[in-house]
Amino acid sequence: MNAATLECLEKKGATATPPDLQPAAAKVAATQNRGSAAPPPDFVPLHLETRSHVSTAIMCRHLGRQPQTARCWASQETYPEGLRPQRVMGRLAWPVSGIKKVLGVTQ
């Protein structure tokens, strides 16, 4: 059952989702809220960033990408120019200067 079907049922007067469809309704609701995730706890706006490198989650938040995309860039070495990550104890550290370069922000 998709969101359009649920909306149609609501318009027809169905006030509650039938018990057999509740898991499907929860799944639809979860997929509709994907883009509204909270920023990482150590997120700082780019113009206030003082660190030289940031985590994958923060880099992806700035560029509007999913973390899996960044991990693919790193493993296949297909990252945008200037955004080559460094590996630090098995984790990726992305240069803030590279993020600014990709976004076209002056330094």
C-alpha positions as CSV (number, residue, x, y, z in Angstrom):
1,M,0.0,0.0,0.0
2,N,1.4,3.4,-1.0
3,A,0.9,6.9,0.3
4,A,-1.7,7.7,-2.4
5,T,-3.8,4.7,-1.4
6,L,-3.7,5.7,2.3
7,E,-4.7,9.3,1.4
8,C,-7.6,7.9,-0.7
9,L,-8.8,5.8,2.2
10,E,-8.7,8.8,4.5
11,K,-10.8,10.9,2.1
12,K,-13.4,8.1,1.9
13,G,-13.8,8.3,5.7
14,A,-11.6,5.5,6.9
15,T,-10.5,6.9,10.2
16,A,-8.1,4.1,11.1
17,T,-5.8,1.8,9.2
18,P,-7.1,-1.8,9.3
19,P,-5.0,-4.0,11.6
20,D,-3.7,-6.1,8.7
21,L,-2.4,-3.0,7.0
22,Q,-0.8,-1.3,10.0
23,P,2.8,-2.5,9.3
24,A,2.5,-1.3,5.7
25,A,1.2,2.1,6.8
26,A,4.1,2.5,9.2
27,K,6.6,1.6,6.4
28,V,5.1,4.3,4.1
29,A,5.3,6.8,6.9
30,A,8.9,6.0,7.6
31,T,9.9,6.4,3.9
32,Q,8.2,9.8,3.7
33,N,10.4,11.1,6.5
34,R,13.7,10.0,5.1
35,G,15.0,13.4,4.1
36,S,14.2,15.1,7.4
37,A,16.9,13.4,9.5
38,A,18.6,15.4,12.2
39,P,22.1,16.6,11.5
40,P,25.0,14.8,13.2
41,P,25.6,16.0,16.8
42,D,28.9,17.6,15.9
43,F,27.6,19.4,12.7
44,V,28.7,23.0,12.2
45,P,27.6,25.2,9.3
46,L,30.3,25.3,6.7
47,H,31.2,29.0,7.1
48,L,31.8,28.4,10.8
49,E,33.8,25.1,10.4
50,T,37.3,25.3,11.9
51,R,38.4,21.6,11.5
52,S,40.5,20.7,8.6
53,H,38.7,17.4,8.0
54,V,35.2,16.1,8.9
55,S,33.4,12.8,9.1
56,T,31.5,11.1,6.3
57,A,28.1,12.0,7.9
58,I,29.0,15.7,8.1
59,M,30.4,15.9,4.6
60,C,27.3,14.2,3.2
61,R,25.1,16.6,5.1
62,H,26.9,19.6,3.5
63,L,26.7,18.1,0.0
64,G,23.2,16.6,0.2
65,R,24.4,13.0,-0.5
66,Q,23.9,9.7,1.3
67,P,26.8,8.3,3.2
68,Q,26.8,5.2,1.0
69,T,27.5,7.5,-2.0
70,A,30.6,8.9,-0.2
71,R,31.8,5.4,0.7
72,C,31.5,4.4,-3.0
73,W,33.4,7.5,-4.0
74,A,36.2,6.6,-1.6
75,S,36.4,2.9,-2.5
76,Q,36.3,3.5,-6.3
77,E,38.3,6.7,-6.1
78,T,35.7,8.6,-8.1
79,Y,35.2,11.5,-5.6
80,P,34.9,15.1,-7.0
81,E,38.2,16.9,-7.6
82,G,39.7,18.2,-4.4
83,L,37.6,16.0,-2.2
84,R,40.0,13.0,-1.7
85,P,39.4,11.5,1.8
86,Q,42.1,10.4,4.2
87,R,41.7,7.1,6.0
88,V,42.2,7.5,9.8
89,M,42.0,4.3,11.8
90,G,39.6,2.8,9.3
91,R,37.4,5.8,9.0
92,L,37.2,8.4,6.2
93,A,38.1,12.0,6.9
94,W,37.0,14.5,4.2
95,P,38.8,17.8,3.7
96,V,36.7,20.9,4.5
97,S,38.6,22.8,1.8
98,G,37.4,20.1,-0.7
99,I,33.8,20.5,0.4
100,K,34.0,24.2,-0.1
101,K,35.6,23.7,-3.5
102,V,32.8,21.4,-4.6
103,L,30.2,23.8,-3.4
104,G,31.9,26.8,-5.0
105,V,32.4,28.6,-1.7
106,T,35.2,31.1,-1.4
107,Q,37.7,30.5,1.4
